[in-house]
């Protein structure tokens, strides 16, 4: 079952992070980006947060689940969707704990070609 666009919009509205939160459709599901980092996935209309030690400390007891077959376990957020402050905070904490995204090799090649 693919995720509905209104589910992702609801999550974005609840988090209220403005332009810091972006989402992109991927294979019928969605990736959530906070400050340019993939922080969570929305699959089958459920929110799966990337697991970090900092996120686990903030959330306490967590339910884990795989967003898709073969995926590593993520934190499955449900009740947090009804608490906008907690949702925004855990997304912030997780984004801060994740490494910056690696530059895409294609973009680096384009930049080098433009300089010549």
C-alpha positions in Angstrom: 0.0 0.0 0.0 1.5 3.4 -1.0 1.5 6.3 1.4 -1.1 9.0 0.8 0.1 12.5 0.1 -2.3 13.9 2.8 -0.6 11.7 5.4 2.8 13.2 4.7 1.3 16.7 4.6 -0.3 16.0 8.0 3.0 15.0 9.5 4.8 18.0 8.0 2.0 20.3 9.4 2.2 18.7 12.8 6.0 19.1 13.0 5.7 22.7 12.0 9.4 23.0 11.0 8.7 25.2 8.0 11.2 25.1 5.2 13.6 23.0 7.3 11.3 20.0 6.6 11.0 18.8 3.1 9.6 15.5 1.7 10.1 13.7 -1.5 8.2 10.8 -3.0 10.2 7.7 -3.5 8.8 4.5 -4.9 5.3 5.3 -3.7 6.5 6.2 -0.3 8.2 9.3 1.1 11.5 10.4 2.6 11.4 13.3 5.1 14.4 15.6 5.1 15.2 17.9 8.0 18.0 20.4 7.2 18.8 18.4 4.1 19.3 15.1 5.9 17.0 12.1 5.5 15.6 11.8 8.9 12.5 9.7 8.5 10.5 7.6 6.1 6.8 7.5 5.7 5.8 4.1 4.4 2.3 2.6 4.4 1.0 5.8 6.1 3.3 5.2 9.1 6.2 7.4 10.3 9.6 5.6 10.7 12.3 7.6 12.3 16.0 6.9 11.6 17.3 5.3 14.8 19.9 7.3 16.8 21.1 7.0 20.4 20.0 10.6 20.9 16.5 9.9 19.6 16.2 6.8 21.8 17.2 8.8 24.9 14.6 11.4 24.1 11.8 9.0 23.3 12.5 6.5 26.0 10.8 3.2 25.2 10.4 2.9 21.4 8.6 0.6 19.1 10.8 -0.6 16.2 9.7 -1.7 12.8 11.0 -2.0 9.3 9.7 0.6 6.8 10.0 -1.9 4.0 11.1 -5.5 3.6 14.8 -5.9 4.2 15.2 -2.5 5.8 17.0 -2.0 9.1 14.7 -1.3 12.1 13.6 2.3 12.5 11.7 3.9 15.4 7.9 3.6 14.6 6.3 6.8 15.7 2.5 6.9 16.4 1.5 8.8 19.5 4.2 11.4 18.8 2.1 12.5 15.8 -0.5 13.8 18.1 2.1 15.8 20.1 3.5 18.5 17.7 6.1 19.7 20.2 7.5 16.2 20.8 7.4 15.4 17.1 9.3 18.5 16.1 11.9 17.9 18.9 12.6 14.3 18.0 13.0 15.3 14.3 15.4 18.0 15.4 17.4 15.7 17.7 17.6 13.0 15.0 18.7 15.4 12.3 21.4 16.9 14.5 22.7 13.4 15.3 23.0 12.3 11.7 26.1 13.0 9.6 25.8 15.6 6.8 24.7 14.1 3.5 27.6 13.0 1.2 27.9 15.1 -1.9 26.6 13.4 -5.0 29.4 12.4 -7.4 27.5 13.6 -10.4 27.2 17.1 -9.0 30.9 17.2 -8.2 31.7 16.2 -11.7 29.4 18.9 -13.1 31.1 21.5 -10.9 34.6 20.4 -12.1 33.4 20.5 -15.8 32.0 24.1 -15.4 35.3 25.4 -13.9 37.2 24.3 -17.0 
